[in-house]
Amino acid sequence: MPTDLQYPTGRFAYDAATAPQQRDSALAALSRFPDDVRALAATLTDAQLDTRYRDGGWTARQVIHHVADSHLNAYVRTRWLLTEDRPTLKAYDEKGWAELPDAAAAPVDLSLDLLASLHRRWHLLLTSLPPDEFAREIVHPEHGALPLERLVQMYAWHGRHHLGHLQIVAGAR
């Protein structure tokens, strides 16, 4: 069992100097993520889907719906970043969203299907970009300017991070 249930795969670390070399790996992780999360979700019982991965954490069901919400926001942010000059993103209350009825109780297949389509579209967009586009930035109200390169790395990590939470519930970690 991991020693840190909140960060079972470790915290996100970004190194701007090596990020371009890590881009292909991050893009591949984003492409695989919907299949990985669907395969893991298929092993979970209804009782496990409603189990929290740690005290104070979300249920596995909420984690799956959260990832769909988060990656949908990331996809929209990517499109803003590519079509506007340093847009400021609107942050959202992730915890509040996770408590809404659809995230707390809806069948996970709704979000698994969304992730599959969303990631195909997002991957198509990202892999069609010339390398210089990954330097484009979006402005986070709390964290400042974030280049697309960092967002790609961060969301690849985000998927692994939450897969780790689901593995805890499944007893595979």
WOMO-V772927 format. One record per backbone hydrogen bond with DSSP energy under -0.5 kcal/mol. NH is the residue of the N-H (numbers start at 1). CO is the residue of the C=O. E is the energy in kcal/mol with one decimal. If there is no record, write none. Layout:
nh:NH co:CO e:E
nh:NH co:CO e:E
This chain:
nh:2 co:173 e:-0.7
nh:5 co:3 e:-0.6
nh:8 co:5 e:-0.5
nh:10 co:7 e:-1.7
nh:16 co:14 e:-0.5
nh:18 co:15 e:-1.0
nh:19 co:15 e:-1.4
nh:20 co:16 e:-0.5
nh:21 co:18 e:-0.7
nh:22 co:18 e:-1.2
nh:22 co:19 e:-0.7
nh:23 co:19 e:-0.9
nh:23 co:20 e:-0.5
nh:26 co:22 e:-2.3
nh:27 co:23 e:-2.9
nh:28 co:24 e:-2.3
nh:29 co:25 e:-2.1
nh:30 co:26 e:-2.3
nh:31 co:27 e:-2.0
nh:32 co:28 e:-2.3
nh:33 co:29 e:-1.8
nh:34 co:30 e:-0.5
nh:35 co:32 e:-0.7
nh:36 co:32 e:-2.3
nh:37 co:33 e:-3.0
nh:38 co:34 e:-2.1
nh:39 co:35 e:-2.5
nh:40 co:36 e:-2.0
nh:41 co:37 e:-2.7
nh:42 co:38 e:-2.0
nh:43 co:39 e:-0.5
nh:43 co:40 e:-1.3
nh:44 co:41 e:-1.5
nh:49 co:45 e:-2.5
nh:50 co:46 e:-1.2
nh:51 co:48 e:-2.1
nh:53 co:58 e:-1.6
nh:57 co:54 e:-2.3
nh:60 co:48 e:-0.6
nh:60 co:51 e:-1.6
nh:61 co:49 e:-3.1
nh:63 co:59 e:-2.4
nh:64 co:60 e:-2.3
nh:65 co:61 e:-2.3
nh:66 co:62 e:-2.9
nh:67 co:63 e:-2.5
nh:68 co:64 e:-1.7
nh:69 co:65 e:-2.4
nh:70 co:66 e:-3.4
nh:71 co:67 e:-2.8
nh:72 co:68 e:-2.0
nh:73 co:69 e:-2.1
nh:74 co:70 e:-2.3
nh:75 co:71 e:-2.3
nh:76 co:72 e:-2.1
nh:77 co:73 e:-2.7
nh:78 co:74 e:-2.4
nh:79 co:75 e:-2.0
nh:80 co:76 e:-2.5
nh:81 co:77 e:-2.9
nh:82 co:78 e:-1.7
nh:83 co:79 e:-1.0
nh:83 co:80 e:-0.9
nh:84 co:80 e:-2.0
nh:86 co:84 e:-1.0
nh:89 co:87 e:-0.6
nh:89 co:139 e:-2.5
nh:91 co:89 e:-0.7
nh:94 co:92 e:-1.3
nh:97 co:93 e:-2.7
nh:98 co:94 e:-2.2
nh:99 co:95 e:-1.0
nh:99 co:96 e:-0.6
nh:100 co:96 e:-0.7
nh:100 co:97 e:-1.0
nh:103 co:100 e:-0.7
nh:104 co:100 e:-2.1
nh:105 co:101 e:-1.9
nh:106 co:101 e:-0.5
nh:106 co:102 e:-1.4
nh:110 co:107 e:-1.2
nh:111 co:107 e:-0.5
nh:111 co:108 e:-0.5
nh:112 co:108 e:-2.5
nh:113 co:109 e:-2.7
nh:114 co:110 e:-1.7
nh:115 co:111 e:-2.8
nh:116 co:112 e:-1.9
nh:117 co:113 e:-2.0
nh:118 co:114 e:-3.0
nh:119 co:115 e:-2.9
nh:120 co:116 e:-1.6
nh:121 co:117 e:-2.2
nh:122 co:118 e:-3.0
nh:123 co:119 e:-2.7
nh:124 co:120 e:-2.1
nh:125 co:121 e:-2.3
nh:126 co:122 e:-2.9
nh:127 co:123 e:-2.7
nh:128 co:124 e:-0.8
nh:128 co:125 e:-0.9
nh:129 co:126 e:-1.0
nh:133 co:130 e:-1.8
nh:134 co:131 e:-1.5
nh:135 co:132 e:-1.4
nh:136 co:133 e:-1.4
nh:138 co:146 e:-2.3
nh:139 co:87 e:-3.4
nh:140 co:138 e:-0.6
nh:140 co:144 e:-3.1
nh:144 co:140 e:-1.9
nh:146 co:138 e:-3.3
nh:148 co:136 e:-2.5
nh:149 co:134 e:-2.5
nh:150 co:147 e:-0.7
nh:151 co:147 e:-1.9
nh:152 co:148 e:-2.7
nh:153 co:149 e:-1.8
nh:154 co:150 e:-3.0
nh:155 co:151 e:-2.7
nh:156 co:152 e:-1.8
nh:157 co:153 e:-2.2
nh:158 co:154 e:-2.7
nh:159 co:155 e:-1.9
nh:160 co:156 e:-1.7
nh:161 co:157 e:-3.2
nh:162 co:158 e:-2.2
nh:163 co:159 e:-2.3
nh:164 co:160 e:-2.1
nh:165 co:161 e:-1.2
nh:166 co:162 e:-2.1
nh:167 co:163 e:-2.4
nh:168 co:164 e:-1.7
nh:169 co:165 e:-1.8
nh:170 co:166 e:-2.3
nh:171 co:167 e:-0.8
nh:171 co:168 e:-0.8
nh:172 co:167 e:-2.4
nh:173 co:167 e:-0.9
